[in-house]
Amino acid sequence: MRKAVENGYKPQKNLEGSVNAGGRDKLELPISEIVRLRQNDLTFEEIAATLKGFGYNVSKATVNRRYNEHMKEISNIES
């Protein structure tokens, strides 16, 4: 690492904007639509298929993750 820095490597450049720590950006999804569909007893796979019809390229795992994040936020607000 010392040699790389001596040759001009700047590790501090990798820290800029590290809010997401380098991962992918989150997809913008209509969480209200996900919650509404879930309340209508649709599975996450069915919700993902519905959102794909609206033009969102999303998997059932992402829908599940966003739903769980939303429910966790609601429970934190109520507590």
mmCIF file of the N, C-alpha and C atoms, coordinates in Angstrom:
data_MODEL
# 
_entry.id   MODEL 
# 
loop_
_atom_site.group_PDB 
_atom_site.id 
_atom_site.type_symbol 
_atom_site.label_atom_id 
_atom_site.label_alt_id 
_atom_site.label_comp_id 
_atom_site.label_asym_id 
_atom_site.label_entity_id 
_atom_site.label_seq_id 
_atom_site.pdbx_PDB_ins_code 
_atom_site.Cartn_x 
_atom_site.Cartn_y 
_atom_site.Cartn_z 
_atom_site.occupancy 
_atom_site.B_iso_or_equiv 
_atom_site.pdbx_formal_charge 
_atom_site.auth_seq_id 
_atom_site.auth_comp_id 
_atom_site.auth_asym_id 
_atom_site.auth_atom_id 
_atom_site.pdbx_PDB_model_num 
ATOM 1   N N  . MET A 1 1  ? 0.831   -1.180  0.000   1.00 0.00 ? 1  MET A N  1 
ATOM 2   C CA . MET A 1 1  ? 0.000   0.000   0.000   1.00 0.00 ? 1  MET A CA 1 
ATOM 3   C C  . MET A 1 1  ? 0.879   1.247   0.000   1.00 0.00 ? 1  MET A C  1 
ATOM 4   N N  . ARG A 1 2  ? 1.934   1.203   0.769   1.00 0.00 ? 2  ARG A N  1 
ATOM 5   C CA . ARG A 1 2  ? 2.850   2.349   0.834   1.00 0.00 ? 2  ARG A CA 1 
ATOM 6   C C  . ARG A 1 2  ? 3.422   2.645   -0.548  1.00 0.00 ? 2  ARG A C  1 
ATOM 7   N N  . LYS A 1 3  ? 3.793   1.589   -1.269  1.00 0.00 ? 3  LYS A N  1 
ATOM 8   C CA . LYS A 1 3  ? 4.349   1.777   -2.608  1.00 0.00 ? 3  LYS A CA 1 
ATOM 9   C C  . LYS A 1 3  ? 3.296   2.357   -3.552  1.00 0.00 ? 3  LYS A C  1 
ATOM 10  N N  . ALA A 1 4  ? 2.054   1.905   -3.445  1.00 0.00 ? 4  ALA A N  1 
ATOM 11  C CA . ALA A 1 4  ? 0.986   2.429   -4.288  1.00 0.00 ? 4  ALA A CA 1 
ATOM 12  C C  . ALA A 1 4  ? 0.769   3.916   -4.022  1.00 0.00 ? 4  ALA A C  1 
ATOM 13  N N  . VAL A 1 5  ? 0.815   4.313   -2.754  1.00 0.00 ? 5  VAL A N  1 
ATOM 14  C CA . VAL A 1 5  ? 0.637   5.725   -2.414  1.00 0.00 ? 5  VAL A CA 1 
ATOM 15  C C  . VAL A 1 5  ? 1.810   6.539   -2.952  1.00 0.00 ? 5  VAL A C  1 
ATOM 16  N N  . GLU A 1 6  ? 3.008   5.987   -2.856  1.00 0.00 ? 6  GLU A N  1 
ATOM 17  C CA . GLU A 1 6  ? 4.181   6.677   -3.389  1.00 0.00 ? 6  GLU A CA 1 
ATOM 18  C C  . GLU A 1 6  ? 4.081   6.860   -4.900  1.00 0.00 ? 6  GLU A C  1 
ATOM 19  N N  . ASN A 1 7  ? 3.422   5.923   -5.576  1.00 0.00 ? 7  ASN A N  1 
ATOM 20  C CA . ASN A 1 7  ? 3.258   6.004   -7.031  1.00 0.00 ? 7  ASN A CA 1 
ATOM 21  C C  . ASN A 1 7  ? 2.037   6.819   -7.458  1.00 0.00 ? 7  ASN A C  1 
ATOM 22  N N  . GLY A 1 8  ? 1.353   7.442   -6.493  1.00 0.00 ? 8  GLY A N  1 
ATOM 23  C CA . GLY A 1 8  ? 0.273   8.346   -6.847  1.00 0.00 ? 8  GLY A CA 1 
ATOM 24  C C  . GLY A 1 8  ? -1.133  7.882   -6.513  1.00 0.00 ? 8  GLY A C  1 
ATOM 25  N N  . TYR A 1 9  ? -1.287  6.693   -5.950  1.00 0.00 ? 9  TYR A N  1 
ATOM 26  C CA . TYR A 1 9  ? -2.621  6.220   -5.578  1.00 0.00 ? 9  TYR A CA 1 
ATOM 27  C C  . TYR A 1 9  ? -3.150  7.046   -4.412  1.00 0.00 ? 9  TYR A C  1 
ATOM 28  N N  . LYS A 1 10 ? -4.405  7.455   -4.495  1.00 0.00 ? 10 LYS A N  1 
ATOM 29  C CA . LYS A 1 10 ? -5.012  8.282   -3.450  1.00 0.00 ? 10 LYS A CA 1 
ATOM 30  C C  . LYS A 1 10 ? -6.231  7.549   -2.876  1.00 0.00 ? 10 LYS A C  1 
ATOM 31  N N  . PRO A 1 11 ? -6.061  6.800   -1.781  1.00 0.00 ? 11 PRO A N  1 
ATOM 32  C CA . PRO A 1 11 ? -7.171  6.027   -1.221  1.00 0.00 ? 11 PRO A CA 1 
ATOM 33  C C  . PRO A 1 11 ? -8.325  6.898   -0.721  1.00 0.00 ? 11 PRO A C  1 
ATOM 34  N N  . GLN A 1 12 ? -8.067  8.149   -0.369  1.00 0.00 ? 12 GLN A N  1 
ATOM 35  C CA . GLN A 1 12 ? -9.129  9.019   0.108   1.00 0.00 ? 12 GLN A CA 1 
ATOM 36  C C  . GLN A 1 12 ? -10.168 9.310   -0.969  1.00 0.00 ? 12 GLN A C  1 
ATOM 37  N N  . LYS A 1 13 ? -9.833  9.114   -2.239  1.00 0.00 ? 13 LYS A N  1 
ATOM 38  C CA . LYS A 1 13 ? -10.795 9.342   -3.321  1.00 0.00 ? 13 LYS A CA 1 
ATOM 39  C C  . LYS A 1 13 ? -11.910 8.294   -3.295  1.00 0.00 ? 13 LYS A C  1 
ATOM 40  N N  . ASN A 1 14 ? -11.654 7.138   -2.689  1.00 0.00 ? 14 ASN A N  1 
ATOM 41  C CA . ASN A 1 14 ? -12.657 6.085   -2.608  1.00 0.00 ? 14 ASN A CA 1 
ATOM 42  C C  . ASN A 1 14 ? -13.696 6.359   -1.521  1.00 0.00 ? 14 ASN A C  1 
ATOM 43  N N  . LEU A 1 15 ? -13.469 7.354   -0.681  1.00 0.00 ? 15 LEU A N  1 
ATOM 44  C CA . LEU A 1 15 ? -14.372 7.626   0.421   1.00 0.00 ? 15 LEU A CA 1 
ATOM 45  C C  . LEU A 1 15 ? -15.420 8.681   0.080   1.00 0.00 ? 15 LEU A C  1 
ATOM 46  N N  . GLU A 1 16 ? -15.277 9.370   -1.045  1.00 0.00 ? 16 GLU A N  1 
ATOM 47  C CA . GLU A 1 16 ? -16.225 10.417  -1.398  1.00 0.00 ? 16 GLU A CA 1 
ATOM 48  C C  . GLU A 1 16 ? -17.615 9.844   -1.594  1.00 0.00 ? 16 GLU A C  1 
ATOM 49  N N  . GLY A 1 17 ? -18.590 10.456  -0.963  1.00 0.00 ? 17 GLY A N  1 
ATOM 50  C CA . GLY A 1 17 ? -19.979 10.032  -1.130  1.00 0.00 ? 17 GLY A CA 1 
ATOM 51  C C  . GLY A 1 17 ? -20.235 8.620   -0.667  1.00 0.00 ? 17 GLY A C  1 
ATOM 52  N N  . SER A 1 18 ? -19.578 8.201   0.377   1.00 0.00 ? 18 SER A N  1 
ATOM 53  C CA . SER A 1 18 ? -19.715 6.813   0.829   1.00 0.00 ? 18 SER A CA 1 
ATOM 54  C C  . SER A 1 18 ? -20.937 6.610   1.710   1.00 0.00 ? 18 SER A C  1 
ATOM 55  N N  . VAL A 1 19 ? -22.014 7.328   1.425   1.00 0.00 ? 19 VAL A N  1 
ATOM 56  C CA . VAL A 1 19 ? -23.247 7.154   2.189   1.00 0.00 ? 19 VAL A CA 1 
ATOM 57  C C  . VAL A 1 19 ? -23.748 5.726   2.036   1.00 0.00 ? 19 VAL A C  1 
ATOM 58  N N  . ASN A 1 20 ? -23.693 5.221   0.812   1.00 0.00 ? 20 ASN A N  1 
ATOM 59  C CA . ASN A 1 20 ? -24.158 3.865   0.546   1.00 0.00 ? 20 ASN A CA 1 
ATOM 60  C C  . ASN A 1 20 ? -22.997 2.872   0.570   1.00 0.00 ? 20 ASN A C  1 
ATOM 61  N N  . ALA A 1 21 ? -21.829 3.324   0.955   1.00 0.00 ? 21 ALA A N  1 
ATOM 62  C CA . ALA A 1 21 ? -20.629 2.492   1.068   1.00 0.00 ? 21 ALA A CA 1 
ATOM 63  C C  . ALA A 1 21 ? -20.307 1.752   -0.227  1.00 0.00 ? 21 ALA A C  1 
ATOM 64  N N  . GLY A 1 22 ? -20.579 2.373   -1.354  1.00 0.00 ? 22 GLY A N  1 
ATOM 65  C CA . GLY A 1 22 ? -20.161 1.822   -2.631  1.00 0.00 ? 22 GLY A CA 1 
ATOM 66  C C  . GLY A 1 22 ? -21.124 0.863   -3.289  1.00 0.00 ? 22 GLY A C  1 
ATOM 67  N N  . GLY A 1 23 ? -22.207 0.521   -2.646  1.00 0.00 ? 23 GLY A N  1 
ATOM 68  C CA . GLY A 1 23 ? -23.151 -0.417  -3.237  1.00 0.00 ? 23 GLY A CA 1 
ATOM 69  C C  . GLY A 1 23 ? -24.009 0.238   -4.308  1.00 0.00 ? 23 GLY A C  1 
ATOM 70  N N  . ARG A 1 24 ? -24.951 -0.512  -4.814  1.00 0.00 ? 24 ARG A N  1 
ATOM 71  C CA . ARG A 1 24 ? -25.863 0.019   -5.814  1.00 0.00 ? 24 ARG A CA 1 
ATOM 72  C C  . ARG A 1 24 ? -26.792 1.045   -5.188  1.00 0.00 ? 24 ARG A C  1 
ATOM 73  N N  . ASP A 1 25 ? -27.304 1.939   -6.038  1.00 0.00 ? 25 ASP A N  1 
ATOM 74  C CA . ASP A 1 25 ? -28.315 2.883   -5.588  1.00 0.00 ? 25 ASP A CA 1 
ATOM 75  C C  . ASP A 1 25 ? -29.635 2.141   -5.433  1.00 0.00 ? 25 ASP A C  1 
ATOM 76  N N  . LYS A 1 26 ? -30.444 2.573   -4.472  1.00 0.00 ? 26 LYS A N  1 
ATOM 77  C CA . LYS A 1 26 ? -31.744 1.943   -4.261  1.00 0.00 ? 26 LYS A CA 1 
ATOM 78  C C  . LYS A 1 26 ? -32.692 2.338   -5.379  1.00 0.00 ? 26 LYS A C  1 
ATOM 79  N N  . LEU A 1 27 ? -33.502 1.376   -5.802  1.00 0.00 ? 27 LEU A N  1 
ATOM 80  C CA . LEU A 1 27 ? -34.533 1.655   -6.784  1.00 0.00 ? 27 LEU A CA 1 
ATOM 81  C C  . LEU A 1 27 ? -35.642 2.464   -6.139  1.00 0.00 ? 27 LEU A C  1 
ATOM 82  N N  . GLU A 1 28 ? -36.172 3.408   -6.877  1.00 0.00 ? 28 GLU A N  1 
ATOM 83  C CA . GLU A 1 28 ? -37.329 4.159   -6.398  1.00 0.00 ? 28 GLU A CA 1 
ATOM 84  C C  . GLU A 1 28 ? -38.571 3.321   -6.682  1.00 0.00 ? 28 GLU A C  1 
ATOM 85  N N  . LEU A 1 29 ? -39.236 2.891   -5.631  1.00 0.00 ? 29 LEU A N  1 
ATOM 86  C CA . LEU A 1 29 ? -40.422 2.057   -5.765  1.00 0.00 ? 29 LEU A CA 1 
ATOM 87  C C  . LEU A 1 29 ? -41.587 2.694   -5.012  1.00 0.00 ? 29 LEU A C  1 
ATOM 88  N N  . PRO A 1 30 ? -42.799 2.492   -5.491  1.00 0.00 ? 30 PRO A N  1 
ATOM 89  C CA . PRO A 1 30 ? -43.971 3.042   -4.797  1.00 0.00 ? 30 PRO A CA 1 
ATOM 90  C C  . PRO A 1 30 ? -44.338 2.183   -3.587  1.00 0.00 ? 30 PRO A C  1 
ATOM 91  N N  . ILE A 1 31 ? -43.816 2.549   -2.423  1.00 0.00 ? 31 ILE A N  1 
ATOM 92  C CA . ILE A 1 31 ? -44.034 1.739   -1.228  1.00 0.00 ? 31 ILE A CA 1 
ATOM 93  C C  . ILE A 1 31 ? -45.513 1.682   -0.854  1.00 0.00 ? 31 ILE A C  1 
ATOM 94  N N  . SER A 1 32 ? -46.248 2.743   -1.122  1.00 0.00 ? 32 SER A N  1 
ATOM 95  C CA . SER A 1 32 ? -47.677 2.727   -0.802  1.00 0.00 ? 32 SER A CA 1 
ATOM 96  C C  . SER A 1 32 ? -48.409 1.675   -1.639  1.00 0.00 ? 32 SER A C  1 
ATOM 97  N N  . GLU A 1 33 ? -47.972 1.512   -2.885  1.00 0.00 ? 33 GLU A N  1 
ATOM 98  C CA . GLU A 1 33 ? -48.575 0.498   -3.754  1.00 0.00 ? 33 GLU A CA 1 
ATOM 99  C C  . GLU A 1 33 ? -48.222 -0.906  -3.271  1.00 0.00 ? 33 GLU A C  1 
ATOM 100 N N  . ILE A 1 34 ? -46.984 -1.101  -2.826  1.00 0.00 ? 34 ILE A N  1 
ATOM 101 C CA . ILE A 1 34 ? -46.551 -2.397  -2.304  1.00 0.00 ? 34 ILE A CA 1 
ATOM 102 C C  . ILE A 1 34 ? -47.376 -2.755  -1.065  1.00 0.00 ? 34 ILE A C  1 
ATOM 103 N N  . VAL A 1 35 ? -47.551 -1.798  -0.156  1.00 0.00 ? 35 VAL A N  1 
ATOM 104 C CA . VAL A 1 35 ? -48.318 -2.050  1.073   1.00 0.00 ? 35 VAL A CA 1 
ATOM 105 C C  . VAL A 1 35 ? -49.773 -2.354  0.723   1.00 0.00 ? 35 VAL A C  1 
ATOM 106 N N  . ARG A 1 36 ? -50.346 -1.578  -0.195  1.00 0.00 ? 36 ARG A N  1 
ATOM 107 C CA . ARG A 1 36 ? -51.742 -1.796  -0.576  1.00 0.00 ? 36 ARG A CA 1 
ATOM 108 C C  . ARG A 1 36 ? -51.949 -3.183  -1.167  1.00 0.00 ? 36 ARG A C  1 
ATOM 109 N N  . LEU A 1 37 ? -51.046 -3.590  -2.062  1.00 0.00 ? 37 LEU A N  1 
ATOM 110 C CA . LEU A 1 37 ? -51.165 -4.913  -2.675  1.00 0.00 ? 37 LEU A CA 1 
ATOM 111 C C  . LEU A 1 37 ? -50.967 -6.023  -1.639  1.00 0.00 ? 37 LEU A C  1 
ATOM 112 N N  . ARG A 1 38 ? -50.071 -5.805  -0.707  1.00 0.00 ? 38 ARG A N  1 
ATOM 113 C CA . ARG A 1 38 ? -49.831 -6.808  0.333   1.00 0.00 ? 38 ARG A CA 1 
ATOM 114 C C  . ARG A 1 38 ? -51.049 -6.946  1.229   1.00 0.00 ? 38 ARG A C  1 
ATOM 115 N N  . GLN A 1 39 ? -51.732 -5.842  1.503   1.00 0.00 ? 39 GLN A N  1 
ATOM 116 C CA . GLN A 1 39 ? -52.943 -5.890  2.319   1.00 0.00 ? 39 GLN A CA 1 
ATOM 117 C C  . GLN A 1 39 ? -54.079 -6.608  1.591   1.00 0.00 ? 39 GLN A C  1 
ATOM 118 N N  . ASN A 1 40 ? -53.978 -6.687  0.255   1.00 0.00 ? 40 ASN A N  1 
ATOM 119 C CA . ASN A 1 40 ? -54.960 -7.432  -0.536  1.00 0.00 ? 40 ASN A CA 1 
ATOM 120 C C  . ASN A 1 40 ? -54.569 -8.904  -0.672  1.00 0.00 ? 40 ASN A C  1 
ATOM 121 N N  . ASP A 1 41 ? -53.662 -9.357  0.181   1.00 0.00 ? 41 ASP A N  1 
ATOM 122 C CA . ASP A 1 41 ? -53.225 -10.763 0.258   1.00 0.00 ? 41 ASP A CA 1 
ATOM 123 C C  . ASP A 1 41 ? -52.501 -11.253 -0.986  1.00 0.00 ? 41 ASP A C  1 
ATOM 124 N N  . LEU A 1 42 ? -51.803 -10.377 -1.703  1.00 0.00 ? 42 LEU A N  1 
ATOM 125 C CA . LEU A 1 42 ? -50.976 -10.809 -2.820  1.00 0.00 ? 42 LEU A CA 1 
ATOM 126 C C  . LEU A 1 42 ? -49.614 -11.247 -2.281  1.00 0.00 ? 42 LEU A C  1 
ATOM 127 N N  . THR A 1 43 ? -49.004 -12.216 -2.956  1.00 0.00 ? 43 THR A N  1 
ATOM 128 C CA . THR A 1 43 ? -47.664 -12.650 -2.569  1.00 0.00 ? 43 THR A CA 1 
ATOM 129 C C  . THR A 1 43 ? -46.659 -11.641 -3.102  1.00 0.00 ? 43 THR A C  1 
ATOM 130 N N  . PHE A 1 44 ? -45.426 -11.720 -2.602  1.00 0.00 ? 44 PHE A N  1 
ATOM 131 C CA . PHE A 1 44 ? -44.393 -10.804 -3.071  1.00 0.00 ? 44 PHE A CA 1 
ATOM 132 C C  . PHE A 1 44 ? -44.085 -11.043 -4.550  1.00 0.00 ? 44 PHE A C  1 
ATOM 133 N N  . GLU A 1 45 ? -44.202 -12.281 -4.992  1.00 0.00 ? 45 GLU A N  1 
ATOM 134 C CA . GLU A 1 45 ? -43.999 -12.586 -6.408  1.00 0.00 ? 45 GLU A CA 1 
ATOM 135 C C  . GLU A 1 45 ? -45.078 -11.914 -7.255  1.00 0.00 ? 45 GLU A C  1 
ATOM 136 N N  . GLU A 1 46 ? -46.312 -11.956 -6.798  1.00 0.00 ? 46 GLU A N  1 
ATOM 137 C CA . GLU A 1 46 ? -47.405 -11.325 -7.524  1.00 0.00 ? 46 GLU A CA 1 
ATOM 138 C C  . GLU A 1 46 ? -47.271 -9.797  -7.516  1.00 0.00 ? 46 GLU A C  1 
ATOM 139 N N  . ILE A 1 47 ? -46.803 -9.252  -6.405  1.00 0.00 ? 47 ILE A N  1 
ATOM 140 C CA . ILE A 1 47 ? -46.585 -7.803  -6.323  1.00 0.00 ? 47 ILE A CA 1 
ATOM 141 C C  . ILE A 1 47 ? -45.483 -7.388  -7.287  1.00 0.00 ? 47 ILE A C  1 
ATOM 142 N N  . ALA A 1 48 ? -44.399 -8.183  -7.346  1.00 0.00 ? 48 ALA A N  1 
ATOM 143 C CA . ALA A 1 48 ? -43.302 -7.882  -8.264  1.00 0.00 ? 48 ALA A CA 1 
ATOM 144 C C  . ALA A 1 48 ? -43.793 -7.926  -9.710  1.00 0.00 ? 48 ALA A C  1 
ATOM 145 N N  . ALA A 1 49 ? -44.625 -8.896  -10.042 1.00 0.00 ? 49 ALA A N  1 
ATOM 146 C CA . ALA A 1 49 ? -45.170 -8.995  -11.392 1.00 0.00 ? 49 ALA A CA 1 
ATOM 147 C C  . ALA A 1 49 ? -46.054 -7.788  -11.715 1.00 0.00 ? 49 ALA A C  1 
ATOM 148 N N  . THR A 1 50 ? -46.825 -7.340  -10.744 1.00 0.00 ? 50 THR A N  1 
ATOM 149 C CA . THR A 1 50 ? -47.677 -6.165  -10.930 1.00 0.00 ? 50 THR A CA 1 
ATOM 150 C C  . THR A 1 50 ? -46.832 -4.920  -11.158 1.00 0.00 ? 50 THR A C  1 
ATOM 151 N N  . LEU A 1 51 ? -45.780 -4.765  -10.355 1.00 0.00 ? 51 LEU A N  1 
ATOM 152 C CA . LEU A 1 51 ? -44.908 -3.596  -10.510 1.00 0.00 ? 51 LEU A CA 1 
ATOM 153 C C  . LEU A 1 51 ? -44.171 -3.622  -11.842 1.00 0.00 ? 51 LEU A C  1 
ATOM 154 N N  . LYS A 1 52 ? -43.836 -4.825  -12.309 1.00 0.00 ? 52 LYS A N  1 
ATOM 155 C CA . LYS A 1 52 ? -43.200 -4.929  -13.629 1.00 0.00 ? 52 LYS A CA 1 
ATOM 156 C C  . LYS A 1 52 ? -44.153 -4.433  -14.705 1.00 0.00 ? 52 LYS A C  1 
ATOM 157 N N  . GLY A 1 53 ? -45.457 -4.680  -14.515 1.00 0.00 ? 53 GLY A N  1 
ATOM 158 C CA . GLY A 1 53 ? -46.453 -4.171  -15.441 1.00 0.00 ? 53 GLY A CA 1 
ATOM 159 C C  . GLY A 1 53 ? -46.516 -2.656  -15.443 1.00 0.00 ? 53 GLY A C  1 
ATOM 160 N N  . PHE A 1 54 ? -46.143 -2.027  -14.312 1.00 0.00 ? 54 PHE A N  1 
ATOM 161 C CA . PHE A 1 54 ? -46.108 -0.571  -14.212 1.00 0.00 ? 54 PHE A CA 1 
ATOM 162 C C  . PHE A 1 54 ? -44.779 0.007   -14.694 1.00 0.00 ? 54 PHE A C  1 
ATOM 163 N N  . GLY A 1 55 ? -43.841 -0.866  -15.084 1.00 0.00 ? 55 GLY A N  1 
ATOM 164 C CA . GLY A 1 55 ? -42.563 -0.396  -15.613 1.00 0.00 ? 55 GLY A CA 1 
ATOM 165 C C  . GLY A 1 55 ? -41.405 -0.432  -14.638 1.00 0.00 ? 55 GLY A C  1 
ATOM 166 N N  . TYR A 1 56 ? -41.587 -1.028  -13.480 1.00 0.00 ? 56 TYR A N  1 
ATOM 167 C CA . TYR A 1 56 ? -40.501 -1.160  -12.509 1.00 0.00 ? 56 TYR A CA 1 
ATOM 168 C C  . TYR A 1 56 ? -39.869 -2.534  -12.674 1.00 0.00 ? 56 TYR A C  1 
ATOM 169 N N  . ASN A 1 57 ? -38.568 -2.570  -12.911 1.00 0.00 ? 57 ASN A N  1 
ATOM 170 C CA . ASN A 1 57 ? -37.853 -3.838  -13.042 1.00 0.00 ? 57 ASN A CA 1 
ATOM 171 C C  . ASN A 1 57 ? -37.389 -4.252  -11.650 1.00 0.00 ? 57 ASN A C  1 
ATOM 172 N N  . VAL A 1 58 ? -38.208 -5.050  -10.968 1.00 0.00 ? 58 VAL A N  1 
ATOM 173 C CA . VAL A 1 58 ? -37.957 -5.366  -9.571  1.00 0.00 ? 58 VAL A CA 1 
ATOM 174 C C  . VAL A 1 58 ? -38.208 -6.853  -9.331  1.00 0.00 ? 58 VAL A C  1 
ATOM 175 N N  . SER A 1 59 ? -37.450 -7.423  -8.385  1.00 0.00 ? 59 SER A N  1 
ATOM 176 C CA . SER A 1 59 ? -37.619 -8.838  -8.048  1.00 0.00 ? 59 SER A CA 1 
ATOM 177 C C  . SER A 1 59 ? -38.498 -8.967  -6.811  1.00 0.00 ? 59 SER A C  1 
ATOM 178 N N  . LYS A 1 60 ? -38.952 -10.183 -6.561  1.00 0.00 ? 60 LYS A N  1 
ATOM 179 C CA . LYS A 1 60 ? -39.781 -10.421 -5.371  1.00 0.00 ? 60 LYS A CA 1 
ATOM 180 C C  . LYS A 1 60 ? -38.961 -10.209 -4.102  1.00 0.00 ? 60 LYS A C  1 
ATOM 181 N N  . ALA A 1 61 ? -37.672 -10.484 -4.144  1.00 0.00 ? 61 ALA A N  1 
ATOM 182 C CA . ALA A 1 61 ? -36.817 -10.284 -2.975  1.00 0.00 ? 61 ALA A CA 1 
ATOM 183 C C  . ALA A 1 61 ? -36.714 -8.793  -2.630  1.00 0.00 ? 61 ALA A C  1 
ATOM 184 N N  . THR A 1 62 ? -36.611 -7.948  -3.651  1.00 0.00 ? 62 THR A N  1 
ATOM 185 C CA . THR A 1 62 ? -36.544 -6.509  -3.410  1.00 0.00 ? 62 THR A CA 1 
ATOM 186 C C  . THR A 1 62 ? -37.858 -5.995  -2.857  1.00 0.00 ? 62 THR A C  1 
ATOM 187 N N  . VAL A 1 63 ? -38.969 -6.484  -3.388  1.00 0.00 ? 63 VAL A N  1 
ATOM 188 C CA . VAL A 1 63 ? -40.281 -6.088  -2.877  1.00 0.00 ? 63 VAL A CA 1 
ATOM 189 C C  . VAL A 1 63 ? -40.394 -6.492  -1.410  1.00 0.00 ? 63 VAL A C  1 
ATOM 190 N N  . ASN A 1 64 ? -39.986 -7.701  -1.089  1.00 0.00 ? 64 ASN A N  1 
ATOM 191 C CA . ASN A 1 64 ? -40.017 -8.193  0.285   1.00 0.00 ? 64 ASN A CA 1 
ATOM 192 C C  . ASN A 1 64 ? -39.153 -7.312  1.190   1.00 0.00 ? 64 ASN A C  1 
ATOM 193 N N  . ARG A 1 65 ? -37.960 -6.988  0.725   1.00 0.00 ? 65 ARG A N  1 
ATOM 194 C CA . ARG A 1 65 ? -37.033 -6.180  1.514   1.00 0.00 ? 65 ARG A CA 1 
ATOM 195 C C  . ARG A 1 65 ? -37.622 -4.796  1.793   1.00 0.00 ? 65 ARG A C  1 
ATOM 196 N N  . ARG A 1 66 ? -38.175 -4.160  0.760   1.00 0.00 ? 66 ARG A N  1 
ATOM 197 C CA . ARG A 1 66 ? -38.760 -2.824  0.937   1.00 0.00 ? 66 ARG A CA 1 
ATOM 198 C C  . ARG A 1 66 ? -39.974 -2.863  1.852   1.00 0.00 ? 66 ARG A C  1 
ATOM 199 N N  . TYR A 1 67 ? -40.776 -3.883  1.721   1.00 0.00 ? 67 TYR A N  1 
ATOM 200 C CA . TYR A 1 67 ? -41.955 -4.028  2.587   1.00 0.00 ? 67 TYR A CA 1 
ATOM 201 C C  . TYR A 1 67 ? -41.514 -4.175  4.039   1.00 0.00 ? 67 TYR A C  1 
ATOM 202 N N  . ASN A 1 68 ? -40.528 -5.032  4.284   1.00 0.00 ? 68 ASN A N  1 
ATOM 203 C CA . ASN A 1 68 ? -40.041 -5.237  5.650   1.00 0.00 ? 68 ASN A CA 1 
ATOM 204 C C  . ASN A 1 68 ? -39.415 -3.964  6.215   1.00 0.00 ? 68 ASN A C  1 
ATOM 205 N N  . GLU A 1 69 ? -38.657 -3.220  5.381   1.00 0.00 ? 69 GLU A N  1 
ATOM 206 C CA . GLU A 1 69 ? -38.070 -1.956  5.835   1.00 0.00 ? 69 GLU A CA 1 
ATOM 207 C C  . GLU A 1 69 ? -39.175 -0.978  6.229   1.00 0.00 ? 69 GLU A C  1 
ATOM 208 N N  . HIS A 1 70 ? -40.203 -0.907  5.412   1.00 0.00 ? 70 HIS A N  1 
ATOM 209 C CA . HIS A 1 70 ? -41.310 0.006   5.685   1.00 0.00 ? 70 HIS A CA 1 
ATOM 210 C C  . HIS A 1 70 ? -42.026 -0.373  6.980   1.00 0.00 ? 70 HIS A C  1 
ATOM 211 N N  . MET A 1 71 ? -42.297 -1.652  7.161   1.00 0.00 ? 71 MET A N  1 
ATOM 212 C CA . MET A 1 71 ? -42.986 -2.101  8.371   1.00 0.00 ? 71 MET A CA 1 
ATOM 213 C C  . MET A 1 71 ? -42.119 -1.853  9.616   1.00 0.00 ? 71 MET A C  1 
ATOM 214 N N  . LYS A 1 72 ? -40.816 -1.999  9.475   1.00 0.00 ? 72 LYS A N  1 
ATOM 215 C CA . LYS A 1 72 ? -39.907 -1.739  10.595  1.00 0.00 ? 72 LYS A CA 1 
ATOM 216 C C  . LYS A 1 72 ? -39.917 -0.247  10.945  1.00 0.00 ? 72 LYS A C  1 
ATOM 217 N N  . GLU A 1 73 ? -39.939 0.623   9.928   1.00 0.00 ? 73 GLU A N  1 
ATOM 218 C CA . GLU A 1 73 ? -40.008 2.066   10.175  1.00 0.00 ? 73 GLU A CA 1 
ATOM 219 C C  . GLU A 1 73 ? -41.307 2.417   10.895  1.00 0.00 ? 73 GLU A C  1 
ATOM 220 N N  . ILE A 1 74 ? -42.412 1.820   10.481  1.00 0.00 ? 74 ILE A N  1 
ATOM 221 C CA . ILE A 1 74 ? -43.696 2.090   11.110  1.00 0.00 ? 74 ILE A CA 1 
ATOM 222 C C  . ILE A 1 74 ? -43.674 1.658   12.575  1.00 0.00 ? 74 ILE A C  1 
ATOM 223 N N  . SER A 1 75 ? -43.106 0.485   12.845  1.00 0.00 ? 75 SER A N  1 
ATOM 224 C CA . SER A 1 75 ? -43.064 0.000   14.226  1.00 0.00 ? 75 SER A CA 1 
ATOM 225 C C  . SER A 1 75 ? -42.155 0.868   15.077  1.00 0.00 ? 75 SER A C  1 
ATOM 226 N N  . ASN A 1 76 ? -41.083 1.430   14.493  1.00 0.00 ? 76 ASN A N  1 
ATOM 227 C CA . ASN A 1 76 ? -40.192 2.332   15.234  1.00 0.00 ? 76 ASN A CA 1 
ATOM 228 C C  . ASN A 1 76 ? -40.885 3.655   15.536  1.00 0.00 ? 76 ASN A C  1 
ATOM 229 N N  . ILE A 1 77 ? -41.709 4.123   14.606  1.00 0.00 ? 77 ILE A N  1 
ATOM 230 C CA . ILE A 1 77 ? -42.419 5.379   14.815  1.00 0.00 ? 77 ILE A CA 1 
ATOM 231 C C  . ILE A 1 77 ? -43.465 5.220   15.908  1.00 0.00 ? 77 ILE A C  1 
ATOM 232 N N  . GLU A 1 78 ? -44.163 4.094   15.948  1.00 0.00 ? 78 GLU A N  1 
ATOM 233 C CA . GLU A 1 78 ? -45.216 3.853   16.928  1.00 0.00 ? 78 GLU A CA 1 
ATOM 234 C C  . GLU A 1 78 ? -44.664 3.621   18.326  1.00 0.00 ? 78 GLU A C  1 
ATOM 235 N N  . SER A 1 79 ? -43.416 3.163   18.419  1.00 0.00 ? 79 SER A N  1 
ATOM 236 C CA . SER A 1 79 ? -42.816 2.867   19.733  1.00 0.00 ? 79 SER A CA 1 
ATOM 237 C C  . SER A 1 79 ? -42.344 4.104   20.451  1.00 0.00 ? 79 SER A C  1 
# 
